[in-house]
Amino acid sequence: MVNPFKMVKVLLVIALSIITFYFLWTTAFPKLIVTKDSYGEYYWFRAPWLFIHVFTGLIATLVGWYQFIPSFRTRNLKLHRIIGRLYICCIAIASLTAVYIALVSPGMNILGKLSFLVVSLVWLSTVVFGFLSIIKHKIIQHQEWVLRSYVVTFFFTIVVILTKYFPSEYIGVSTNEAFLFHTWISWSVPLFITELYIQFKKDF
């Protein structure tokens, strides 16, 4: 008998893989080529910071999913720890550079800057709590916090896709309002769903 819960997980992983590949190919990889043409006039003066942010965020995205494969963790515990440290360092750098980029971005109002500040702090906090949990040998809590952090890692993927395919004229609001809407729901909704999943596993 097919386990529907497991089937949903498989379908979700496939969907996330396709979305992630699309984001990396169309948005992240081009930013690794540091030219004025690839960055555009708006981002060019922040190119060094944006490159660091994209590069570290890209590494975190690519290496993070290995950590959720039980067979990989048990058979490669030493490698799991190395990748985990790399993942933590990348998120720390990516989140802090995201704050700086938001603060110096022209045309972004205070609410827009605040939205990026909040998501960056959430991103950093989840991975820090994951690290602290494993130091105290709290395996379950560690796995839960790392899952939360990886979900927040997808924030940039989701916000780019929403901005591209659901611009302000589609939802009948101003550009700034659409930006704020996309920014907040791109991490809060996935994180809320993740929390429901974590608590559901505990109760059932």
Order of alpha helices (4+ residues) and beta strands (2+ residues): alpha-alpha-alpha-alpha-alpha-alpha-alpha-alpha-alpha-alpha
